[in-house]
Amino acid sequence: MSAAIDWRAEASRLTFRAQAFIDGKYADAISGKTFDCTSPVDGAVLARVAACDAADVDRAVNAARTAFNDGRWAGESPKNRKRVLVRFAELIQKNANELALLETLDMGKPILNARHGDVRAVTECVRWYGEAIDKIYDEIAPTPRNALALIMREPIGVVAAVVPWNFPLLMAAWKFAPALAAGNSVVLKPAEQSPLSALRVAELAAEAGIPAGVFNVVPGFGESAGQALGRHMDVDTLAFTGSTEVGKLFLKYSAESNMKSVSLECGGKTPNIVFADTPDLDDAAKGAADGIFYNSGQVCDAASRLLVEASIHDEFLSKVASLAKRYQPGDPLSERTQMGAMVDATQTKRVLAFIDKGKEEGAKLTLGGKQVRQETGGYYIEPTIFDAVDNHMTIAREEIFGPVLSAITFKTEEEAVKLANDSKYGLEANLWTNNLSKAHSIARALRAGTVTVNTRDGGGIEVPFGGYKQSGFGRDKSLHAFHKYTQLKTTYIKIS
Ligand code: NDP
């Protein structure tokens, strides 16, 4: 067995990349402005990060465009791009402890989740798209004998990615890995709360051999750097993950600028439906607890609405409550911690306001509900369970993005489906039953991009992920992600 790592000691030796990464080099913001990058673990300022604005975005987009046009990456053979991306994945793996620490310090998740969840998945993602790109074929259309019609996928050009803070590097990788594999140039804006891992990974991309200008990172605020990307006339497509509210802004930015294509992954309110005929109630209870308390509930497909059949309500809720107690927030740098910090003071306040609203509207608070560990200077909320929730209550409708479970009771299959679909969101749904026909018919009736049956595991990089309704459109992960980062060209040739 390998020796335990003293993560706090490792953290004290870290240095942080805090400048933007543009055209293959680190650079300050043109304005010279910075913002404080604060750790939610203990409130310490980790770094003063370049606050990029429209001028820096312009510089990054120009570098990306020049690189795209001269073909230094887009013109490489798929096999060569594969070699570089596989090397990039290896470098991420080699620096996994450092990247995991950056995630934990920057956004407060438990170190083992960062190390074995996030960074492992990032490595796999980059490797997977690298490996895929030289195995995809184009098409030839059926034509008369005197013609040849080639239908080819071409890289779209300059890809902008605006990503959130809950899985900082993974959400970025879901976008930059397929975009780079397809031959595009990328400009990435990480969330202001969690820019450090993206800034470090840009250096690893360059070390792997991704040419200057092909992968750029512009840290900064949404209203400035994010908006500038959304409105830029030379960005060809914009891929976003975050709130529905900001997702809608990107559609507006596109309409008011150059009609760039936009893909949106905007969160959800996942219904987790547990029927009385569930094959293993303990397993389902584990899924329910993990589904809402993992990453402090700051997960777009968090199982935030527990729909439980009336006949098993008491037994099931008591199982979930006893598992929930294991998620008492602890030091994110300890390997024993199951649930760490909230990302920042704003998100903590937002979640506490939802908890107050739940109480006000008459839901029954059966566990948690309070901010804890304030003496650390960080931001922590107890695992929280509301019972007797009505689906019309605010806590059942809004994406809370915190460790807050809303339990709703149902009596029939029809009622369960109706409740599950009664949401503006449609990212994911989970269901637990022993009955195969019931599972299939309900899975078909649920309006969600992913439906899981008897598991919370919605699959790895090989399956698509994305939403119905106001959870957005476009898909991350799998070969389907290439649709966002390529466009079709038809070449029609007359054969004489
Ligand atoms: P946002 O949607 O505001 O942030 C996501 C990204 O968009 C960030 O990079 C952000 O930059 C950027 N952004 C913010 N405002 C603008 C703007 N006006 N124009 C362009 N870009 C912008 O999420 P929040 O961080 O504010 O979180 C609020 C809520 O959103 C959460 O409580 C949760 O409900 C939901 N959310 C959902 C996520 C998901 O995975 N589906 C992820 C994160 C949040 P900056 O960081 O500077 O604000």
Residues whose N, C-alpha, C, O or C-beta is under 5 A from the ligand:
A	BS01	NDP	V162 V163 P164 W165 K189 P190 A191 E192 Q193 G220 F221 G222 E223 G226 Q227 T241 G242 S243 V246 E265 C266 G267 C300 E399 I400 F401
